[in-house]
Amino acid sequence: MGGCTSKPSSTSVKPNPYAPKDSLPQNDDSTPARTSTAVKASPFFPLYTPSPARHRRNKSHRDGGGGESKSVTGTPLRQLARAFHPPSPAKHIRDVLRRRKEKKKEATSPAARQQEEEEREEVGLDKRFGFSKEFQSRMELGEEIGRGHFGYTCSAKFKKGEFKDHEVAVKVIPKSKMTTAISIEDVRREVKILRALSGHNNLVQFYDAFEDNANVYIVMELCGGGELLDRILARGGKYTEDDAKAVLIQILNVVAFCHLQGVVHRDLKPENFLYTSKEENSQLKVIDFGLSDFVRPDERLNDIVGSAYYVAPEVLHRSYTTEADVWSIGVIAYILLCGSRPFWARTESGIFRAVLKADPSFDEPPWPSLSLEAKDFVKRLLYKDPRKRMTASQALMHPWISGSKKMNIPFDILIFRQIKAYLKSSSLRKAALMALSKTLITDELLYLKAQFAILAPNKNGLITLDNIRTALATNATEAMKESRIPDFLALLNGLQYKGMDFEEFCAASISVHQHESLDCWEQSVRHAYELFEMNGNRVIVIEELASELGVGSSVPVHTILHDWIRHSDGKLSFLGFVKLLHGVSTRQPLAKTR
């Protein structure tokens, strides 16, 4: 932020299989234009399951596409067009599944296969959700306004009650489409999240859920302004910087709110944001929580879900948390500002390879004419290393977004993780972090001041565990209980009796990996080392350093850590100081996964 700009990403990662939900098509000669239909595709559908295997069963719906792009060193400029059928899973996954099925067919007689199918039908799945069965008596279903792969959306009105004659949207999911336990759980979890999340202007309002023997009915707010994607296309794919900011502020606000509640959306894209009316400045609402999930601050998810063009690299690596949503926002920001996708290929494997290895292009028009702050903002959302990526709350404080305006930002869930790691650190690492915090630039200090103010420090200028507990309770929803975030407070017991002033709060909350991504990192860390030499460096033996870093006894520590300690006086060298700063990351794939 400020005088520092981001470095280009150079992370190289191994591709993994990915089961996309939906995507945008390439706009080239090999892709036929989509014909208009009487019924518009519903923004609430299709509903996709985290299982990659199900895409194989829908092979007939896949787009054939062209040949795979041979190079991913750059990103070709591809203009947006309307959505098409979701690309298939990675090729090698399909091949493995095909071979398994062929072997099973060869080993099983037709009579045995028929018997197995009959037995499966006999057993069936439990499709009872416990929802109200009064849909027919309480709701008057209107005309169909959209149709997707797993159901359709209709307008409707309440027949009675406090919402009598109020127009709503009803998402109808036939139970016949729920063919696996995973698809049933997806519907159950979507309703649970919609019911638990409340209290934000940019969240689609949930009214109720019903069921009968044939369908599940999810009743939600009717948004008549159309999708964000429609408006992007109507503008020819390009927004002015000011117009893009207005959209992104709404998106960042609601996503930061969801992350604080412990909910990760996992399918953010222009199709999943609706306007409440046709007016130019109408409110934007996030919809479709069918792929969303609850996540603790110390937990990582491993389901491969989402939409191909918006999926984060760590999702393909099956170890991710809320930062995956921020990547998707970065893709949306890129599209808003230039009208093309940052990662493009003719096949799904090509898209994934580009996401994993290619860097988005900022050289083609209109990027040269856009502000440096706008480019820095997008780059910092699209770091392939999620530890270097801004959070949604941090993005709201970026100079390009906030400018001279005072932004009201929510408490950042990242602060939890950072303070937890700080409290577990040794006095030596705390001294190193304190030295680094004294080199923070103005924009970083503004963000930390805003976070500290949210915690409402006591009259003595200190915050304790009670301050954090109160800040959470102020914005708590039922979703926060489901994600067990309050339980996480037990890990911050070090603040129960000892307060933390702003200076120590900065040391505890600073993200070393984010700081490292700035151009001024080398200058900052060398200055921090000079401060550390004066007020913190001390004699340390290799065994103590190994214990501090969590290095196991089976590792040859004397060989690995030899250069981390100065031979002249036994104190930390500059290399050892930098390594000590990184410590055990709170945003790396070592946390608990599920």
C-alpha positions as CSV (number, residue, x, y, z in Angstrom):
1,M,0.0,0.0,0.0
2,G,1.1,3.6,-0.3
3,G,4.6,3.9,-1.5
4,C,5.0,0.2,-1.8
5,T,3.7,-1.8,-4.7
6,S,3.3,-5.5,-5.1
7,K,5.8,-7.8,-6.7
8,P,4.7,-10.0,-9.5
9,S,3.9,-13.5,-8.4
10,S,6.2,-16.3,-9.4
11,T,4.7,-19.2,-7.5
12,S,4.8,-22.5,-9.4
13,V,2.4,-25.2,-8.3
14,K,1.3,-28.6,-9.3
15,P,-2.1,-28.9,-11.0
16,N,-4.7,-31.0,-9.3
17,P,-8.1,-32.3,-10.5
18,Y,-11.0,-29.8,-10.2
19,A,-14.7,-30.1,-10.6
20,P,-16.1,-26.8,-11.7
21,K,-19.6,-25.6,-11.3
22,D,-20.0,-23.2,-14.1
23,S,-17.9,-20.9,-16.1
24,L,-17.9,-18.2,-18.8
25,P,-17.2,-19.3,-22.4
26,Q,-14.3,-18.3,-24.6
27,N,-15.3,-15.8,-27.3
28,D,-13.7,-17.1,-30.4
29,D,-14.5,-18.7,-33.7
30,S,-14.8,-22.2,-32.2
31,T,-17.6,-21.2,-29.8
32,P,-21.0,-20.7,-31.2
33,A,-23.0,-17.7,-29.9
34,R,-25.6,-18.6,-27.3
35,T,-29.1,-18.2,-28.6
36,S,-31.6,-16.4,-26.6
37,T,-34.4,-18.4,-24.9
38,A,-37.8,-17.5,-23.5
39,V,-36.7,-18.6,-20.0
40,K,-33.6,-17.0,-18.6
41,A,-31.0,-19.2,-16.9
42,S,-31.6,-19.0,-13.1
43,P,-28.9,-17.3,-11.1
44,F,-29.6,-19.8,-8.4
45,F,-28.8,-22.9,-10.5
46,P,-27.2,-25.2,-11.3
47,L,-26.5,-26.7,-7.9
48,Y,-23.3,-28.6,-7.9
49,T,-21.8,-31.1,-5.5
50,P,-18.2,-31.1,-4.2
51,S,-17.6,-34.6,-5.7
52,P,-15.6,-34.5,-8.9
53,A,-17.1,-37.9,-9.9
54,R,-20.6,-36.5,-10.6
55,H,-19.4,-34.5,-13.6
56,R,-18.5,-37.7,-15.4
57,R,-22.2,-38.7,-15.2
58,N,-23.1,-35.4,-16.9
59,K,-20.8,-35.9,-19.8
60,S,-23.5,-35.2,-22.3
61,H,-23.7,-31.7,-21.0
62,R,-20.1,-30.8,-21.5
63,D,-18.8,-28.4,-24.1
64,G,-16.5,-30.0,-26.6
65,G,-14.2,-27.0,-26.8
66,G,-11.2,-26.7,-29.0
67,G,-7.6,-27.8,-28.6
68,E,-5.7,-27.0,-25.4
69,S,-3.7,-23.9,-25.2
70,K,0.0,-24.7,-25.7
71,S,1.4,-22.0,-23.5
72,V,0.5,-20.4,-20.3
73,T,3.3,-17.9,-20.0
74,G,0.9,-15.1,-20.6
75,T,-2.8,-14.4,-20.6
76,P,-4.4,-13.7,-24.0
77,L,-7.1,-11.0,-24.0
78,R,-10.4,-12.8,-24.2
79,Q,-13.6,-10.9,-24.1
80,L,-16.6,-11.9,-22.0
81,A,-19.5,-13.7,-23.4
82,R,-22.5,-15.4,-21.7
83,A,-22.2,-18.5,-19.6
84,F,-22.1,-22.0,-21.1
85,H,-22.2,-25.6,-19.7
86,P,-19.6,-26.2,-17.0
87,P,-16.3,-27.6,-18.2
88,S,-15.6,-31.2,-17.4
89,P,-13.2,-32.4,-14.6
90,A,-9.5,-32.8,-15.3
91,K,-8.8,-35.3,-18.1
92,H,-6.9,-37.8,-16.1
93,I,-9.8,-38.0,-13.5
94,R,-12.2,-38.9,-16.3
95,D,-9.8,-41.5,-17.7
96,V,-9.4,-43.2,-14.3
97,L,-13.2,-43.3,-13.7
98,R,-13.8,-44.6,-17.2
99,R,-11.3,-47.4,-16.7
100,R,-12.8,-48.4,-13.4
101,K,-16.3,-48.5,-14.9
102,E,-15.1,-50.6,-17.8
103,K,-13.4,-53.1,-15.5
104,K,-16.5,-53.3,-13.4
105,K,-18.7,-53.9,-16.4
106,E,-16.4,-56.7,-17.7
107,A,-16.4,-58.4,-14.3
108,T,-20.2,-58.2,-13.7
109,S,-22.8,-60.0,-15.7
110,P,-25.9,-58.1,-17.0
111,A,-28.2,-60.1,-14.6
112,A,-26.0,-59.2,-11.6
113,R,-25.8,-55.5,-12.6
114,Q,-29.6,-55.4,-12.9
115,Q,-30.0,-57.0,-9.5
116,E,-27.5,-54.4,-8.0
117,E,-29.5,-51.6,-9.5
118,E,-32.8,-53.0,-8.1
119,E,-31.2,-53.3,-4.6
120,R,-30.0,-49.7,-4.7
121,E,-33.4,-48.5,-5.7
122,E,-34.9,-50.6,-2.8
123,V,-32.6,-49.1,-0.2
124,G,-32.9,-45.5,-1.5
125,L,-31.8,-42.3,0.1
126,D,-33.3,-40.5,3.1
127,K,-34.6,-37.3,1.4
128,R,-36.5,-36.0,4.5
129,F,-35.1,-32.6,5.5
130,G,-37.4,-31.7,8.4
131,F,-38.6,-28.5,6.6
132,S,-42.2,-27.2,6.9
133,K,-44.7,-29.1,4.6
134,E,-47.1,-26.1,4.4
135,F,-45.8,-24.7,1.1
136,Q,-49.1,-25.1,-0.8
137,S,-51.1,-23.5,2.0
138,R,-48.7,-20.6,2.6
139,M,-47.3,-19.8,-0.9
140,E,-48.9,-19.0,-4.3
141,L,-46.4,-20.1,-6.9
142,G,-46.1,-17.9,-10.0
143,E,-44.4,-18.2,-13.4
144,E,-41.0,-19.7,-13.9
145,I,-38.3,-17.1,-14.2
146,G,-35.3,-19.3,-14.6
147,R,-34.2,-22.9,-15.0
148,G,-30.9,-24.7,-14.2
149,H,-29.4,-28.1,-14.3
150,F,-30.9,-29.3,-10.9
151,G,-34.1,-27.3,-10.7
152,Y,-35.9,-24.1,-11.5
153,T,-36.8,-20.7,-10.0
154,C,-40.3,-19.2,-9.9
155,S,-41.8,-16.0,-8.6
156,A,-44.3,-16.5,-5.8
157,K,-46.4,-14.6,-3.2
158,F,-47.2,-15.3,0.4
159,K,-50.8,-16.1,0.9
160,K,-50.9,-15.2,4.6
161,G,-48.9,-14.0,7.5
162,E,-46.7,-10.9,8.0
163,F,-45.5,-11.2,4.4
164,K,-48.9,-11.6,2.8
165,D,-48.9,-10.6,-0.9
166,H,-45.1,-10.0,-0.7
167,E,-43.4,-11.1,-3.9
168,V,-40.4,-13.5,-3.5
169,A,-38.3,-15.9,-5.5
170,V,-38.7,-19.7,-4.9
171,K,-35.9,-22.1,-5.7
172,V,-37.5,-25.4,-6.5
173,I,-35.2,-28.5,-6.3
174,P,-36.8,-31.8,-7.3
175,K,-35.9,-34.6,-4.9
176,S,-35.5,-36.9,-8.0
177,K,-32.4,-34.9,-8.8
178,M,-30.8,-35.7,-5.5
179,T,-29.2,-38.9,-6.4
180,T,-26.4,-39.0,-3.9
181,A,-25.9,-38.4,-0.2
182,I,-23.6,-35.5,-1.1
183,S,-26.2,-33.7,-3.2
184,I,-28.7,-34.1,-0.3
185,E,-26.2,-32.7,2.1
186,D,-25.5,-29.8,-0.2
187,V,-29.2,-28.8,-0.1
188,R,-29.3,-29.2,3.7
189,R,-26.2,-27.1,4.2
190,E,-27.3,-24.3,1.8
191,V,-30.5,-23.9,3.8
192,K,-28.6,-24.0,7.1
193,I,-26.2,-21.2,5.9
194,L,-29.0,-19.1,4.5
195,R,-30.9,-19.4,7.7
196,A,-27.9,-18.7,9.9
197,L,-26.6,-15.6,8.0
198,S,-28.5,-12.4,8.5
199,G,-28.0,-8.8,9.2
200,H,-26.1,-7.5,6.1
201,N,-27.6,-5.3,3.4
202,N,-25.7,-7.2,0.6
203,L,-27.0,-10.7,1.6
204,V,-30.0,-12.0,-0.2
205,Q,-32.8,-12.3,2.3
206,F,-33.9,-15.8,3.3
207,Y,-37.6,-16.3,4.3
208,D,-38.1,-20.0,4.8
209,A,-37.6,-23.5,3.4
210,F,-40.4,-26.1,2.6
211,E,-40.6,-29.6,1.3
212,D,-43.1,-32.1,0.1
213,N,-42.7,-35.6,-1.4
214,A,-41.5,-34.2,-4.7
215,N,-39.5,-31.0,-4.1
216,V,-37.6,-28.8,-1.7
217,Y,-38.6,-25.1,-1.9
218,I,-36.2,-22.4,-0.8
219,V,-38.0,-19.0,-0.4
220,M,-35.8,-15.9,-0.9
221,E,-35.8,-12.3,-1.7
222,L,-36.8,-11.5,-5.4
223,C,-34.0,-9.4,-7.0
224,G,-35.4,-7.9,-10.2
225,G,-32.3,-6.0,-11.3
226,G,-30.6,-8.9,-13.0
227,E,-27.1,-10.3,-12.6
228,L,-23.9,-8.3,-12.3
229,L,-22.7,-10.2,-15.4
230,D,-25.6,-8.8,-17.5
231,R,-24.5,-5.3,-16.6
232,I,-20.9,-6.0,-17.4
233,L,-22.0,-7.3,-20.9
234,A,-24.3,-4.3,-21.4
235,R,-21.3,-2.0,-20.8
236,G,-19.2,-3.8,-23.3
237,G,-17.2,-5.4,-20.5
238,K,-15.5,-2.3,-19.1
239,Y,-16.2,-0.2,-16.1
240,T,-14.6,3.1,-15.2
241,E,-12.4,2.9,-12.1
242,D,-15.0,4.7,-10.0
243,D,-17.9,2.5,-11.1
244,A,-15.8,-0.6,-10.5
245,K,-15.0,0.6,-7.0
246,A,-18.7,1.0,-6.2
247,V,-19.3,-2.6,-7.2
248,L,-16.2,-4.0,-5.4
249,I,-16.9,-2.1,-2.1
250,Q,-20.3,-3.9,-1.9
251,I,-18.8,-7.3,-2.7
252,L,-15.9,-6.9,-0.3
253,N,-18.2,-5.7,2.5
254,V,-20.5,-8.7,2.3
255,V,-17.6,-11.2,1.9
256,A,-15.7,-9.8,4.8
257,F,-18.9,-10.2,6.9
258,C,-19.3,-13.8,5.8
259,H,-15.7,-14.6,6.6
260,L,-16.1,-13.1,10.1
261,Q,-19.1,-15.4,10.6
262,G,-17.0,-18.4,9.5
263,V,-18.6,-18.9,6.1
264,V,-16.7,-19.3,2.9
265,H,-18.8,-18.9,-0.2
266,R,-16.6,-20.9,-2.7
267,D,-18.4,-19.8,-5.8
268,L,-18.1,-16.0,-6.1
269,K,-18.6,-14.8,-9.7
270,P,-20.6,-12.1,-11.5
271,E,-23.6,-14.5,-12.1
272,N,-23.9,-14.9,-8.3
273,F,-24.5,-11.2,-7.6
274,L,-27.9,-9.7,-8.3
275,Y,-29.2,-6.2,-8.3
276,T,-32.4,-5.5,-6.3
277,S,-33.8,-3.3,-9.1
278,K,-33.1,-2.0,-12.6
279,E,-31.8,1.3,-11.3
280,E,-28.1,2.0,-12.0
281,N,-27.2,2.5,-8.4
282,S,-29.4,-0.3,-6.9
283,Q,-28.0,-2.5,-4.2
284,L,-26.0,-5.7,-5.0
285,K,-26.9,-9.0,-3.3
286,V,-24.8,-12.1,-3.1
287,I,-26.8,-15.3,-3.8
288,D,-26.3,-19.1,-4.3
289,F,-24.8,-20.6,-1.1
290,G,-25.1,-24.1,-2.5
291,L,-21.4,-24.7,-2.4
292,S,-20.7,-22.6,0.7
293,D,-19.4,-24.1,4.0
294,F,-18.6,-23.3,7.6
295,V,-14.9,-23.0,8.4
296,R,-13.0,-22.4,11.7
297,P,-10.2,-19.9,11.7
298,D,-7.7,-22.7,12.2
299,E,-9.3,-25.1,9.7
300,R,-8.7,-25.8,6.0
301,L,-11.1,-27.3,3.4
302,N,-10.3,-29.8,0.7
303,D,-13.4,-30.1,-1.5
304,I,-12.7,-29.1,-5.1
305,V,-15.6,-26.9,-5.9
306,G,-16.4,-23.6,-7.7
307,S,-16.3,-22.2,-11.2
308,A,-13.3,-22.8,-13.4
309,Y,-12.4,-19.2,-14.3
310,Y,-12.8,-18.0,-10.7
311,V,-11.2,-21.0,-8.8
312,A,-8.2,-20.2,-6.6
313,P,-4.9,-22.2,-7.0
314,E,-5.1,-23.5,-3.4
315,V,-8.5,-25.0,-4.1
316,L,-7.0,-27.1,-6.9
317,H,-4.4,-28.1,-4.3
318,R,-7.2,-29.2,-1.9
319,S,-6.1,-27.0,1.0
320,Y,-7.8,-23.7,1.4
321,T,-9.8,-21.4,3.5
322,T,-11.4,-17.9,3.2
323,E,-8.6,-16.6,1.0
324,A,-10.1,-18.6,-1.9
325,D,-13.0,-16.2,-2.0
326,V,-10.6,-13.2,-2.2
327,W,-9.0,-14.7,-5.3
328,S,-12.4,-14.9,-6.9
329,I,-13.0,-11.2,-6.1
330,G,-9.7,-10.5,-7.7
331,V,-10.9,-12.2,-10.9
332,I,-14.1,-10.2,-10.8
333,A,-12.1,-6.9,-10.3
334,Y,-9.9,-7.8,-13.3
335,I,-13.0,-8.4,-15.5
336,L,-14.7,-5.2,-14.3
337,L,-11.6,-3.0,-15.2
338,C,-10.6,-4.5,-18.5
339,G,-13.5,-6.7,-19.8
340,S,-11.5,-9.9,-20.1
341,R,-10.6,-12.8,-17.9
342,P,-7.2,-13.0,-16.3
343,F,-6.9,-16.7,-17.0
344,W,-8.2,-18.2,-20.2
345,A,-7.8,-21.5,-22.2
346,R,-9.9,-23.6,-24.5
347,T,-10.1,-26.6,-22.2
348,E,-10.7,-27.0,-18.5
349,S,-7.2,-28.4,-18.0
350,G,-5.8,-25.4,-19.8
351,I,-7.8,-23.1,-17.5
352,F,-6.5,-24.9,-14.4
353,R,-2.9,-24.8,-15.7
354,A,-3.2,-21.0,-16.3
355,V,-4.7,-20.5,-12.8
356,L,-1.8,-22.4,-11.3
357,K,1.1,-21.2,-13.4
358,A,0.3,-18.1,-15.5
359,D,0.4,-14.5,-14.4
360,P,-2.4,-12.2,-15.4
361,S,-1.5,-9.6,-18.1
362,F,-1.4,-6.0,-17.2
363,D,0.3,-4.8,-20.4
364,E,-2.6,-4.9,-22.8
365,P,-5.2,-2.1,-23.1
366,P,-6.8,-0.7,-21.0
367,W,-4.3,-1.5,-18.2
368,P,-1.6,1.1,-19.3
369,S,-4.1,3.9,-19.0
370,L,-5.4,2.8,-15.5
371,S,-4.0,4.0,-12.2
372,L,-1.1,2.3,-10.6
373,E,-3.2,1.9,-7.4
374,A,-5.9,0.0,-9.4
375,K,-3.3,-2.4,-10.8
376,D,-1.7,-2.9,-7.4
377,F,-5.2,-3.6,-5.9
378,V,-5.9,-6.3,-8.4
379,K,-2.4,-7.9,-8.2
380,R,-2.7,-8.1,-4.4
381,L,-5.9,-10.0,-4.7
382,L,-4.4,-12.4,-7.3
383,Y,-1.3,-13.6,-5.5
384,K,-1.0,-17.3,-6.0
385,D,0.3,-17.7,-2.5
386,P,-2.8,-17.2,-0.3
387,R,-0.6,-16.0,2.6
388,K,0.4,-13.0,0.6
389,R,-3.1,-12.2,-0.6
390,M,-5.1,-9.4,1.1
391,T,-8.1,-10.3,3.1
392,A,-11.5,-8.8,2.2
393,S,-11.2,-6.4,5.2
394,Q,-7.7,-5.3,4.2
395,A,-8.8,-4.8,0.6
396,L,-11.4,-2.3,1.9
397,M,-8.5,-0.3,3.3
398,H,-6.4,-0.3,0.2
399,P,-5.7,3.2,-1.1
400,W,-7.5,2.6,-4.4
401,I,-10.7,1.6,-2.6
402,S,-10.7,3.9,0.4
403,G,-8.9,7.0,-1.1
404,S,-9.8,10.0,1.1
405,K,-13.0,8.4,2.3
406,K,-13.4,6.8,5.7
407,M,-14.3,3.2,5.3
408,N,-16.3,1.2,7.9
409,I,-14.7,-2.2,7.9
410,P,-15.6,-5.3,9.9
411,F,-13.2,-7.1,12.3
412,D,-10.8,-9.1,10.2
413,I,-10.7,-12.9,11.0
414,L,-7.0,-12.8,10.1
415,I,-6.3,-10.9,13.3
416,F,-7.5,-14.0,15.3
417,R,-4.9,-16.2,13.6
418,Q,-2.1,-13.8,13.9
419,I,-2.6,-13.1,17.6
420,K,-2.9,-16.8,18.3
421,A,0.5,-17.5,16.7
422,Y,2.0,-14.5,18.4
423,L,0.9,-15.6,21.9
424,K,2.5,-19.1,21.3
425,S,5.8,-17.5,20.1
426,S,9.0,-17.3,22.2
427,S,10.2,-14.0,23.5
428,L,12.9,-13.9,20.8
429,R,10.4,-14.1,18.0
430,K,8.1,-11.6,19.7
431,A,11.1,-9.2,19.8
432,A,11.7,-9.8,16.1
433,L,8.1,-9.0,15.2
434,M,8.1,-5.9,17.4
435,A,11.2,-4.7,15.4
436,L,9.4,-5.4,12.1
437,S,6.2,-3.6,13.2
438,K,8.2,-0.4,13.7
439,T,8.9,-0.3,9.9
440,L,5.2,-0.4,8.9
441,I,4.2,2.1,6.2
442,T,1.2,4.5,6.7
443,D,-1.4,2.4,4.9
444,E,-0.6,-0.7,6.9
445,L,-0.8,1.4,10.1
446,L,-4.2,2.8,9.1
447,Y,-5.6,-0.8,8.7
448,L,-4.2,-1.9,12.1
449,K,-5.5,1.3,13.8
450,A,-9.0,0.6,12.3
451,Q,-8.9,-3.0,13.6
452,F,-7.6,-1.9,17.1
453,A,-10.4,0.7,17.3
454,I,-13.1,-2.0,16.5
455,L,-11.9,-3.8,19.7
456,A,-12.7,-0.6,21.7
457,P,-9.6,-0.5,24.0
458,N,-10.1,0.2,27.6
459,K,-9.3,3.6,29.2
460,N,-5.7,2.5,29.8
461,G,-5.3,1.9,26.1
462,L,-5.1,-1.9,26.4
463,I,-7.2,-4.7,24.9
464,T,-7.9,-8.0,26.6
465,L,-9.8,-11.1,25.7
466,D,-13.1,-9.5,26.8
467,N,-12.6,-6.8,24.1
468,I,-12.3,-9.4,21.4
469,R,-15.3,-11.3,22.8
470,T,-17.4,-8.1,22.8
471,A,-16.4,-7.2,19.2
472,L,-17.5,-10.6,18.0
473,A,-20.8,-10.5,19.8
474,T,-21.6,-7.2,18.2
475,N,-21.7,-8.8,14.7
476,A,-22.5,-12.4,15.6
477,T,-25.1,-14.5,13.8
478,E,-26.1,-18.1,14.1
479,A,-23.5,-18.9,11.5
480,M,-20.7,-17.8,13.9
481,K,-21.9,-20.5,16.3
482,E,-22.0,-23.1,13.6
483,S,-18.4,-22.4,12.6
484,R,-17.5,-22.5,16.3
485,I,-15.5,-19.3,16.1
486,P,-16.4,-18.4,19.8
487,D,-14.7,-21.7,20.8
488,F,-11.5,-20.4,19.1
489,L,-11.3,-17.7,21.8
490,A,-10.1,-20.3,24.2
491,L,-6.8,-20.3,22.3
492,L,-6.3,-16.6,23.1
493,N,-6.3,-17.2,26.9
494,G,-3.0,-15.3,27.1
495,L,-5.0,-12.1,26.8
496,Q,-7.3,-13.0,29.7
497,Y,-5.2,-11.3,32.4
498,K,-2.5,-9.5,30.4
499,G,-3.6,-6.6,28.2
500,M,-2.1,-5.6,24.9
501,D,-1.3,-2.0,23.8
502,F,-1.4,-0.8,20.2
503,E,2.4,-1.2,19.8
504,E,2.2,-4.9,20.7
505,F,-1.0,-5.3,18.8
506,C,0.8,-4.2,15.6
507,A,3.6,-6.7,16.3
508,A,1.0,-9.5,17.0
509,S,-1.2,-8.7,14.0
510,I,1.4,-8.0,11.3
511,S,1.4,-10.5,8.4
512,V,5.0,-11.2,7.5
513,H,4.1,-12.9,4.2
514,Q,2.0,-10.0,3.1
515,H,4.8,-7.5,4.1
516,E,7.2,-9.7,2.1
517,S,5.2,-9.2,-1.0
518,L,5.8,-5.5,-1.1
519,D,8.7,-3.9,-3.0
520,C,9.9,-2.2,0.2
521,W,10.3,-5.6,2.0
522,E,14.1,-5.8,1.7
523,Q,14.6,-2.3,3.0
524,S,12.1,-2.8,5.8
525,V,13.5,-6.1,7.0
526,R,17.1,-4.8,7.1
527,H,16.0,-1.8,9.1
528,A,14.0,-4.1,11.4
529,Y,17.2,-6.2,11.9
530,E,19.1,-3.1,12.9
531,L,16.4,-2.4,15.5
532,F,16.4,-6.0,16.6
533,E,20.2,-5.9,17.1
534,M,19.8,-3.0,19.5
535,N,16.7,-4.2,21.4
536,G,16.3,-8.0,21.2
537,N,19.1,-10.0,19.7
538,R,20.8,-12.3,22.1
539,V,22.9,-15.4,22.3
540,I,21.0,-18.5,21.2
541,V,22.1,-22.1,20.7
542,I,21.0,-24.2,17.7
543,E,18.9,-26.5,19.8
544,E,16.9,-23.6,21.2
545,L,16.4,-22.2,17.7
546,A,15.3,-25.6,16.5
547,S,12.8,-25.8,19.3
548,E,11.5,-22.3,18.5
549,L,10.9,-23.3,14.8
550,G,9.4,-26.7,15.6
551,V,12.1,-28.6,13.9
552,G,12.0,-32.3,14.9
553,S,14.8,-34.3,16.5
554,S,15.2,-36.5,13.3
555,V,16.3,-33.4,11.3
556,P,20.0,-32.6,11.2
557,V,19.6,-29.2,12.8
558,H,23.3,-28.3,13.0
559,T,23.5,-28.7,9.2
560,I,20.3,-26.8,8.4
561,L,20.5,-24.0,11.0
562,H,24.3,-23.5,10.9
563,D,24.1,-20.2,9.0
564,W,21.3,-18.8,11.1
565,I,23.6,-18.0,14.0
566,R,26.7,-15.8,13.9
567,H,29.8,-17.6,14.7
568,S,31.4,-14.5,16.2
569,D,29.0,-13.9,19.1
570,G,26.4,-16.7,18.9
571,K,23.5,-14.3,18.1
572,L,21.0,-14.5,15.3
573,S,22.3,-13.7,11.8
574,F,20.3,-11.7,9.3
575,L,19.2,-14.9,7.6
576,G,18.2,-16.4,11.0
577,F,16.2,-13.2,11.8
578,V,14.2,-13.4,8.5
579,K,13.5,-17.1,9.0
580,L,12.5,-16.5,12.6
581,L,10.0,-13.8,11.5
582,H,8.2,-16.3,9.3
583,G,8.0,-18.8,12.1
584,V,5.1,-21.3,11.8
585,S,2.6,-19.6,9.4
586,T,-1.0,-19.2,10.4
587,R,-2.1,-19.3,6.7
588,Q,-0.2,-22.3,5.4
589,P,-1.5,-25.8,4.6
590,L,-0.3,-27.2,8.0
591,A,-3.5,-26.3,9.7
592,K,-6.2,-28.9,10.3
593,T,-8.1,-30.0,7.2
594,R,-11.3,-31.7,6.6
